[in-house]
Amino acid sequence: MSGRPLHFTAFIWPNGYHESAWRVVDDDVREVLRLSYYTEIGRIAERGLLDSIFLADNIAIPEYRVTHLPQTQFDPVVVLSALTAVTDRIGLIGTGSTTYSKPWDLARRFATLDHLSGGRAGWNIVTTTTPLVAANFGEHSHPEHADRYAQAHEFVDVVQQVWDGWDDDAVVGDRGRGIWGDRAKLHAPHFRGDHYEVEGILPFPRSPQGRPVLVQAGQSSAGIGLAARYADLVFSGPPSPQAAVDHRTQLRARAAAAGRDPDHVLVLPALMVTLGGTEAEARAKARHLDELRSPEFRWQNLLYMTGHHPDEFDPDVPLPAKLYTGERLPTSGAQRLYAAAREQPDLPLRELARQLAQGPTQNHFVGTPEQLADHVIAWQDAGAADGFTIMGSTLPGELSTFVDHVVPILQARGRFRTGYAGETLRDHLGLERPAAHRATN
Ligand SMILES: Cc1cc2nc3c(=O)[nH]c(=O)nc-3n(C[C@H](O)[C@H](O)[C@H](O)COP(=O)(O)O)c2cc1C
C-alpha cells in the first residue's frame, strides 16, 4: 500500500442518514426494526473490507421526532452481539454513556461483546448531551458539560482497570491438578475515586483485544482532551476542511503531550454520501431527498438542537428576543440561530429555520465514486483525516455503492486494504493489543 492506509467505519442509521431517507427507500417501513436490516449492513461493510460498523445511542428521544423520523434506538451492544453470529471480521462499535452508566457494568458488557466477536468490539465513549435523559434515569438534573467530562475521565480509567483485572495467562485449564484458573493472576481494581467505587474483577477472563477499542466524538476542548488521553479512534464533524485539519492537529498534539503516539489516534470525520453513476444523477438523488425535507421538522429540530423544547414555541412568530439578549453565553449550537435572529428580529421562526437550513451541507458529499475517492485521498493528504465515518444518505443502498464502486478505486490507488490482515478490530486499525496496566491507587 502506498502511504498510510485509509480506515472506514459505516454509520448505521434507520434507512439512511438523510432525514428524508425513509420516504424514498423501497423497504417496508418496519424493516429497520428487524435484525435482518442490521445483518445486511454488517455483511455489506464486511464485503467491502471496512474496519467497522458503528451504532450511535440516544437514550432519550423528544417526542416531536416520532412524527418525522424512524425511531430505532435499540441498545447497541444487544444489536452488535447478534451480529457476531453473522459476521466474521467487521469491527463492532457501539456507543455507551459515561454519565448514565456504571463503569463495572459497562466494562462487562463491552468485554462480553469482545469475547463473543473474537476481538471486534469498540466502545464509543459519550457523555450524553441531551438533558432529557436525566428524567429517564430518575435524576433531577443533567450534569454540566465540564462535570460530565471530569466524571468521564474517571469512568474510563476505572473501565480500563476492570478490563485489566485478569492477567492474559490467568486461565490454566489444568484438568489433572483440578486448577481452572490461577488466583495469583487476578488484580481486582479496589478503586476509590471522586465519582466511583469499584471493587472486584469481571466474572470472566480478559477479552481477546485486552481492551475493546476506545472511540470518542467530542468536539469541545474537554471532548478533545478526553479523546487525546484515551481514544484509539475519533469521530468528528468538522464544518470545513480547514477545521478538520485544525481538529486533527490539535488532537494529535494533545495526545503527544499526554505521552501517547499520535499515530495511534485515528481521526475519521463523519461524511454523508450520495453517489451516482454521473454527477448529475447523484445531484438529482440528493435534490429529491432535500425536497422532501419537512419544514415542521426544520424549526422543531433547530430549537431542540439548541437546547430548547419545540412544543413551547410558536413557529409563526419571531423567536422571543429574551433568548438571545440574556447574559448567558449560548452553546456553540445556539450561536448561529441567535446571530440570525438578532439580524432579522421580526422574521417568524419557521422562516428563520428555513433560511438557516439552506445552502449545501458541508458534510454531505454528492458525486461519483471517482470524485469521492479523490475527496477522501485529498483529505488524507492534507492531514484532515485518517479515513471517514461513512453515512449513507440512504441505507443500505449508498453503503453498497461505496463498497462496490469507491473501495475498488481506493484499492487500485494503493490506499485501501485488499484483504483483512488480522482478526481483531485492533488489527484492522494497525493498533497493538495493550498489555494489562497495573494501577497504583
Ligand atoms: C459521528 C458522531 C457520532 C456521535 N454519536 C453520539 C451518540 O451516539 N450518542 C451521543 O450521546 N452523542 C453522540 N455524539 C456526540 C458527541 O459525543 C459529542 O457530545 C458532541 O460531538 C459534542 O462535543 P462535546 O461533548 O465535546 O461538546 C456523536 C458525535 C459525532 C460527531
The ligand as an SDF file (V2000), in Angstrom:
LIG
                    3D

 31 33  0  0  0  0  0  0  0  0999 V2000
  -20.0410   10.8870   14.3420 C   0  0  0  0  0  0  0  0  0  0  0  0
  -20.5920   11.2500   15.7100 C   0  0  0  0  0  0  0  0  0  0  0  0
  -21.3440   10.3220   16.4150 C   0  0  0  0  0  0  0  0  0  0  0  0
  -21.8810   10.6330   17.6870 C   0  0  0  0  0  0  0  0  0  0  0  0
  -22.6500    9.6940   18.3420 N   0  0  0  0  0  0  0  0  0  0  0  0
  -23.2210   10.0150   19.5290 C   0  0  0  0  0  0  0  0  0  0  0  0
  -24.0960    9.0940   20.1900 C   0  0  0  0  0  0  0  0  0  0  0  0
  -24.3370    8.0020   19.7130 O   0  0  0  0  0  0  0  0  0  0  0  0
  -24.6670    9.4340   21.3790 N   0  0  0  0  0  0  0  0  0  0  0  0
  -24.4160   10.6500   21.9650 C   0  0  0  0  0  0  0  0  0  0  0  0
  -24.9510   10.9100   23.0430 O   0  0  0  0  0  0  0  0  0  0  0  0
  -23.5910   11.5600   21.3600 N   0  0  0  0  0  0  0  0  0  0  0  0
  -23.0010   11.2670   20.1660 C   0  0  0  0  0  0  0  0  0  0  0  0
  -22.1890   12.1920   19.5270 N   0  0  0  0  0  0  0  0  0  0  0  0
  -21.9260   13.4930   20.2020 C   0  0  0  0  0  0  0  0  0  0  0  0
  -20.5250   13.5650   20.7990 C   0  0  0  0  0  0  0  0  0  0  0  0
  -20.2930   12.5240   21.7480 O   0  0  0  0  0  0  0  0  0  0  0  0
  -20.2790   14.9270   21.4680 C   0  0  0  0  0  0  0  0  0  0  0  0
  -21.0390   15.0680   22.6300 O   0  0  0  0  0  0  0  0  0  0  0  0
  -20.5760   16.0760   20.5290 C   0  0  0  0  0  0  0  0  0  0  0  0
  -19.7750   15.9230   19.3740 O   0  0  0  0  0  0  0  0  0  0  0  0
  -20.2850   17.4480   21.1740 C   0  0  0  0  0  0  0  0  0  0  0  0
  -18.9560   17.5210   21.6510 O   0  0  0  0  0  0  0  0  0  0  0  0
  -18.6520   17.8630   23.1770 P   0  0  0  0  0  0  0  0  0  0  0  0
  -19.3200   16.7820   24.0010 O   0  0  0  0  0  0  0  0  0  0  0  0
  -17.1390   17.8050   23.2960 O   0  0  0  0  0  0  0  0  0  0  0  0
  -19.2080   19.2250   23.4620 O   0  0  0  0  0  0  0  0  0  0  0  0
  -21.6440   11.9080   18.2690 C   0  0  0  0  0  0  0  0  0  0  0  0
  -20.8690   12.8510   17.5390 C   0  0  0  0  0  0  0  0  0  0  0  0
  -20.3530   12.5390   16.2890 C   0  0  0  0  0  0  0  0  0  0  0  0
  -19.5450   13.5960   15.5370 C   0  0  0  0  0  0  0  0  0  0  0  0
  1  2  1  0
  2  3  1  0
  2 30  2  0
  3  4  2  0
  4  5  1  0
  4 28  1  0
  5  6  2  0
  6  7  1  0
  6 13  1  0
  7  8  2  0
  7  9  1  0
  9 10  1  0
 10 11  2  0
 10 12  1  0
 12 13  2  0
 13 14  1  0
 14 15  1  0
 14 28  1  0
 15 16  1  0
 16 17  1  0
 16 18  1  0
 18 19  1  0
 18 20  1  0
 20 21  1  0
 20 22  1  0
 22 23  1  0
 23 24  1  0
 24 25  2  0
 24 26  1  0
 24 27  1  0
 28 29  2  0
 29 30  1  0
 30 31  1  0
M  END
$$$$
